[in-house]
Amino acid sequence: MADDASGPNNPSWRPATQLVRGGQTRSQHGETSEALFLTSGFVYPSAERHAARMAGDEGGYIYSRYANPTVRMFEERLALLEGAEDCRATASGMAAIHTMLVAPCQPGDRIVAARQLFSSCIWILKNICPKMGVQVDWVDGANLDEWRVACSQPVKFALIETPTNPLLDAIDISGVADLVHRAGGELIVDNVFASPILQKPLEHGADWIVYSATKHMDGQGRVLGGAILGKTKAIEDHIQQYYRHTGPAMSPFNAWVLVKGLETLDVRVGRMSDNAATVADRLANHPSVAAVRYPGRGDHPHRAIHARQMTSGGTLVAFSLKGGKAAAFDMLNRLGMIDISNNLGDSKSLITHPATTTHRTLTEEERAAIGLDDSWIRLSVGLEDAEDIAADLEQALGG
């Protein structure tokens, strides 16, 4: 990533400028909007130049599975925003996490994972890693005492997400990072719920960040994408060859959509977070609601950690209904505007029942260990008027 203050990746730019200008590479035509290089391959002026490029003796693009100019613009823009040295874009968020957990690991390595993870992450850790001879140990992510015990022996990686899916727990990034580093390991943070606008894991000691770019970065329900961010040498040494030969690459078209999505990320996340704070307060005052989890509220059990790590409460709200699953399903079916969907970070407000959807593959014991029962609902607050969102929820709740 260039660090020339006069170039397209000026590190002194503020986030709103980085999101619009970062990583911009104009072709010889001088286009205003970023170009879409919708090509699978590239041609060479001679066999000698072709051989040199394939051998790595000459710079340049070879094949879009390896790298592509439009994809590279997305990678550079996101790396600049995060303060990371480098980035590799992937076809989806799960492709990013799978690559991150599999590519660098060897038989005998050990991963410590928080129990509060998305169910597909848990599936990889439970089903793929053991086949590779990689040991996985589980901890309550919010309990530093459990991390101390887990980190009393060597660690390759630790994996956390914060705020967590679906109950929006906070995990102390710096506290976990310190313990993992002492055990010789590196910390991976899934930052999708906070987005790069609200939380900067690298500033708190994380070594790697993974994203589903499908969420806030696109934020308009159009394309899939993911990203891995870290140090350039680590990516080149431990990620690049796996990425190149197994093919989890992002398509140029999806990268172009995401580049354009990043331009409005700051504006959208800010407005959605304001809306979420309003909606959380309205839900907390409803007689049918047993509990509300929102990182920006003073009654969140991990409020102090969220406040230290995040610049606002974010776009997600979790709430529990007194009537359990029956009440949850009844409310979902009564909604008039808010859509039932397992996606999040969208401009449209989306709602889901995690125990029967995103976390349905967890055992009852595993759900209980993270505090998830059938009464909980996860709401991704969109860009509609906050009053309309709250009114739809209130009429669906009744009372």
C-alpha positions in Angstrom: 0.0 0.0 0.0 1.5 3.4 -1.0 2.3 5.8 1.7 3.2 8.8 -0.5 1.1 11.7 0.8 0.5 12.9 -2.7 -0.7 9.5 -3.9 -4.1 7.7 -3.8 -3.5 6.3 -0.3 -2.7 9.3 1.8 -2.6 8.0 5.4 -3.3 11.5 6.8 -6.7 11.6 5.2 -9.7 11.3 7.5 -12.0 8.2 7.2 -14.6 10.0 5.1 -12.0 11.0 2.6 -10.3 7.6 2.6 -13.7 6.0 1.8 -14.1 8.1 -1.3 -10.5 8.5 -2.5 -8.5 5.6 -1.2 -7.0 3.1 -3.6 -8.2 4.9 -6.7 -6.3 3.9 -9.7 -7.3 5.6 -13.0 -6.7 4.1 -16.3 -5.2 6.0 -19.3 -8.7 7.3 -20.0 -8.9 9.4 -16.7 -12.3 8.2 -15.7 -14.0 9.8 -12.7 -15.7 6.7 -11.3 -13.5 3.7 -10.6 -13.1 1.4 -13.6 -14.5 -2.1 -13.7 -11.9 -4.5 -15.1 -14.3 -7.3 -15.9 -11.7 -9.7 -17.2 -10.6 -13.2 -16.3 -7.0 -12.8 -17.7 -4.4 -10.5 -19.1 -2.2 -10.5 -22.2 1.6 -10.0 -22.5 3.7 -8.4 -25.3 6.1 -11.3 -25.4 6.7 -14.8 -24.2 9.7 -13.5 -22.2 7.5 -11.0 -20.4 4.9 -13.6 -19.8 7.4 -16.0 -18.2 8.9 -13.2 -16.1 5.5 -12.2 -14.7 4.6 -15.7 -13.9 7.9 -16.2 -12.1 7.4 -13.0 -10.1 10.4 -11.3 -11.6 8.1 -8.6 -13.2 5.2 -6.9 -11.6 1.7 -6.9 -13.2 -1.5 -8.8 -13.3 -1.6 -12.4 -14.4 -5.1 -13.8 -13.8 -8.1 -12.5 -11.9 -8.0 -15.4 -9.5 -4.6 -14.1 -8.3 -5.3 -10.4 -8.5 -7.3 -7.8 -10.5 -7.1 -4.0 -10.7 -10.7 -3.4 -9.5 -10.3 -5.9 -6.7 -7.0 -4.3 -5.8 -8.8 -0.9 -5.5 -11.2 -2.3 -3.0 -8.3 -4.0 -1.0 -6.3 -0.8 -0.9 -9.2 1.4 0.1 -10.2 -1.0 3.0 -6.6 -1.4 4.1 -6.2 2.4 4.3 -9.4 2.8 6.3 -8.3 0.1 8.8 -4.7 1.3 9.1 -3.6 -2.2 7.9 -0.6 -2.9 5.8 -2.5 -5.0 3.3 -5.7 -6.8 2.4 -6.9 -9.7 0.4 -10.5 -9.7 -0.8 -12.5 -12.9 -0.9 -15.7 -14.2 -2.4 -17.6 -14.1 0.9 -17.0 -13.5 4.5 -16.9 -17.2 5.2 -14.2 -17.6 2.5 -12.2 -15.0 4.4 -12.5 -16.8 7.7 -12.0 -20.3 6.2 -8.8 -19.0 4.5 -7.6 -17.3 7.6 -8.1 -20.4 9.8 -6.8 -23.0 7.3 -4.0 -21.5 5.2 -1.5 -20.7 8.0 -2.2 -23.7 10.2 -0.2 -27.0 10.5 -0.9 -30.2 12.3 -0.2 -29.7 16.0 -1.2 -26.1 16.0 -3.7 -24.9 18.6 -6.6 -22.4 18.2 -8.5 -20.8 21.1 -11.9 -19.6 20.1 -14.6 -17.7 21.8 -17.9 -19.6 22.1 -19.7 -16.4 20.9 -19.2 -16.8 17.2 -21.3 -17.1 14.1 -22.4 -20.7 13.6 -20.5 -21.2 10.3 -17.3 -20.2 12.1 -18.0 -22.7 14.8 -18.7 -25.4 12.1 -15.2 -24.8 10.6 -13.5 -25.0 13.9 -15.4 -28.1 14.9 -15.3 -30.0 11.6 -12.4 -28.7 9.4 -9.7 -27.9 11.9 -9.7 -31.3 13.7 -9.2 -33.1 10.3 -6.1 -31.0 9.8 -4.7 -32.0 13.2 -5.4 -28.6 14.7 -6.6 -28.5 18.3 -9.4 -26.1 19.1 -10.2 -25.0 22.7 -13.2 -23.0 23.6 -13.7 -20.1 26.1 -16.3 -17.7 27.2 -15.0 -14.7 25.1 -16.0 -12.2 27.7 -14.2 -13.9 30.6 -10.5 -13.0 30.7 -9.9 -15.6 33.4 -10.8 -18.3 31.0 -8.5 -16.7 28.4 -5.7 -16.7 31.0 -6.1 -20.4 31.5 -6.4 -21.1 27.8 -3.3 -19.0 27.1 -1.1 -20.8 29.7 0.1 -23.0 26.8 1.2 -22.2 23.3 -1.4 -20.7 20.9 -1.3 -20.3 17.1 -4.4 -18.2 16.8 -7.3 -16.9 18.8 -10.6 -16.0 17.1 -13.2 -13.6 18.5 -15.9 -11.4 17.2 -17.1 -8.3 19.0 -19.8 -7.2 19.3 -20.8 -10.8 19.2 -23.5 -12.5 17.1 -26.3 -12.5 18.1 -26.4 -11.1 21.6 -23.9 -8.2 21.1 -21.6 -9.2 24.0 -18.3 -7.2 24.2 -14.9 -9.0 24.2 -12.0 -7.0 25.4 -9.7 -6.9 22.3 -6.7 -5.5 24.0 -7.0 -7.8 27.1 -7.3 -10.9 24.9 -4.6 -9.7 22.5 -2.1 -9.3 25.4 -2.8 -12.9 26.7 -2.6 -14.4 23.2 0.7 -12.6 22.4 2.2 -13.9 25.6 1.3 -17.4 24.5 3.1 -16.8 21.2 -0.1 -16.5 19.1 -1.9 -14.0 17.0 -5.4 -12.6 17.5 -8.0 -12.6 14.7 -11.0 -10.3 15.1 -14.2 -10.7 13.1 -15.2 -7.0 13.0 -18.4 -7.3 10.9 -20.9 -6.1 13.5 -19.0 -2.9 14.3 -17.7 -2.2 10.7 -14.4 -0.3 10.2 -16.3 2.9 10.9 -17.0 2.1 14.6 -14.2 -0.1 15.7 -10.5 -0.5 14.8 -9.2 -3.8 16.1 -5.6 -3.2 15.0 -5.5 -0.2 17.3 -6.4 -2.5 20.2 -3.7 -5.1 19.6 -5.4 -7.4 17.0 -3.1 -9.0 14.4 -5.7 -9.8 11.8 -9.2 -8.6 10.8 -11.7 -10.6 8.9 -14.9 -9.2 7.3 -18.0 -10.2 5.5 -18.1 -7.2 3.1 -21.6 -8.4 2.2 -22.9 -6.5 5.3 -22.3 -2.8 5.8 -19.7 -2.4 3.0 -22.2 -3.2 0.4 -25.1 -2.6 2.7 -27.7 -2.7 0.0 -28.3 -6.4 -0.5 -26.5 -6.7 -3.8 -23.3 -8.8 -3.7 -21.2 -11.1 -1.5 -17.7 -10.4 -0.5 -15.1 -10.8 2.3 -11.8 -9.5 3.3 -8.6 -10.4 5.3 -6.5 -7.6 6.6 -3.0 -7.8 8.2 0.7 -7.3 7.7 2.0 -7.6 4.1 4.7 -10.1 4.9 2.3 -12.3 6.9 -0.2 -12.3 4.0 2.5 -13.1 1.5 4.0 -15.8 3.6 0.9 -17.5 5.0 -2.1 -16.5 2.9 -1.1 -15.7 -0.6 -0.3 -19.1 -2.1 -3.4 -20.7 -0.6 -5.5 -17.9 -1.9 -3.9 -18.1 -5.3 -4.2 -21.9 -5.7 -7.6 -22.6 -4.1 -9.5 -19.7 -5.6 -11.6 -17.9 -2.9 -11.1 -14.7 -4.9 -13.6 -11.9 -5.1 -15.1 -11.2 -8.6 -14.2 -7.9 -10.2 -17.8 -6.9 -10.5 -18.5 -7.5 -6.8 -15.3 -5.5 -6.0 -16.5 -2.6 -8.1 -19.9 -2.6 -6.3 -18.1 -2.7 -2.9 -15.8 0.1 -3.9 -18.8 2.2 -4.6 -20.4 1.0 -1.4 -17.5 2.2 0.7 -18.0 5.7 -0.5 -21.2 6.0 1.6 -20.3 3.6 4.4 -19.6 6.4 6.9 -22.9 8.1 6.2 -24.9 5.0 6.2 -23.4 3.4 9.4 -23.8 6.7 11.2 -27.5 7.1 10.4 -28.2 3.5 11.0 -26.5 3.7 14.4 -28.6 6.7 15.4 -31.7 4.9 14.3 -30.7 1.8 16.3 -30.1 3.8 19.5 -33.6 5.3 19.2 -35.2 1.9 18.4 -33.4 0.2 21.3 -34.8 2.8 23.8 -38.3 2.3 22.5 -38.1 -1.5 22.7 -36.7 -1.2 26.3 -39.9 0.6 27.3 -42.3 -1.9 25.8 -44.1 -4.2 28.3 -43.7 -7.3 26.1 -39.9 -7.0 26.0 -38.0 -8.8 28.7 -34.5 -7.4 27.9 -32.7 -5.3 25.3 -29.0 -5.7 24.3 -27.6 -2.6 22.6 -23.9 -1.6 23.0 -24.8 2.1 23.3 -27.1 1.7 26.2 -26.0 2.2 29.8 -27.7 -1.1 30.9 -25.6 -3.3 28.6 -23.6 -5.6 30.8 -20.4 -4.9 28.8 -21.1 -1.2 28.3 -17.6 -0.1 29.5 -15.8 -2.3 27.1 -18.0 -1.4 24.1 -17.5 2.3 25.0 -13.7 1.8 25.0 -13.6 0.0 21.7 -16.5 1.5 19.7 -17.3 5.1 18.7 -21.1 4.4 18.9 -23.5 1.6 19.7 -23.7 0.3 16.1 -26.6 -0.8 13.9 -27.7 -4.1 15.6 -30.1 -4.5 18.5 -31.0 -7.8 20.3 -34.1 -8.1 22.4 -35.9 -10.9 24.3 -39.6 -11.3 24.5 -41.4 -12.4 27.6 -43.5 -14.9 25.7 -40.6 -16.9 24.3 -40.5 -18.5 20.8 -44.3 -18.3 20.3 -44.3 -14.5 21.0 -41.2 -14.1 18.8 -42.7 -15.8 15.8 -46.0 -14.0 16.3 -44.2 -10.6 16.4 -42.2 -11.4 13.3 -45.3 -12.5 11.4 -47.1 -9.2 12.3 -44.4 -6.9 10.9 -45.5 -4.7 8.1 -42.3 -3.0 6.9 -39.3 -4.7 8.5 -38.2 -7.7 6.5 -37.5 -11.2 8.0 -34.0 -12.0 6.8 -30.8 -13.5 8.2 -28.7 -10.7 6.6 -27.6 -7.6 8.4 -26.0 -4.2 7.9 -28.4 -3.4 5.1 -30.1 -0.1 4.2 -33.4 -1.9 4.9 -34.2 -3.0 8.4 -33.9 -6.8 8.7 -34.9 -9.1 11.6 -34.3 -12.7 12.5 -34.9 -15.3 15.2 -31.3 -16.6 15.8 -32.0 -19.8 17.6 -33.9 -21.2 14.6 -31.9 -19.6 11.8 -28.3 -18.3 12.1 -27.5 -20.4 15.2 -29.8 -23.3 14.6 -26.9 -25.8 14.1 -25.6 -25.2 17.6 -26.7 -27.7 20.2 -29.0 -26.6 23.0 -26.1 -26.7 25.4 -24.0 -24.5 23.0 -26.8 -22.0 22.7 -27.2 -22.0 26.5 -23.5 -21.3 27.0 -23.8 -18.0 25.1 -27.1 -17.1 26.7 -29.2 -17.6 23.6 -32.7 -19.0 24.0 -35.8 -19.0 21.9 -36.9 -15.6 23.3 -34.2 -13.6 21.5 -34.6 -11.6 18.3 -31.8 -9.9 16.4 -32.7 -6.6 14.6 -30.5 -5.0 12.0 -31.6 -1.4 11.9 -31.7 0.3 8.5 -32.0 3.7 6.9 -35.7 4.1 7.2 -37.0 6.8 9.5 -36.5 5.7 13.1 -40.1 6.5 14.0 -41.4 4.2 11.2 -39.1 1.4 12.4 -40.2 1.8 16.0 -43.8 2.1 15.0 -43.7 -1.2 13.0 -42.1 -3.0 15.9 -44.6 -1.6 18.4 -47.6 -2.6 16.4 -46.2 -6.0 15.9 -45.6 -6.4 19.6 -49.1 -5.2 20.5 -50.0 -4.1 23.9 
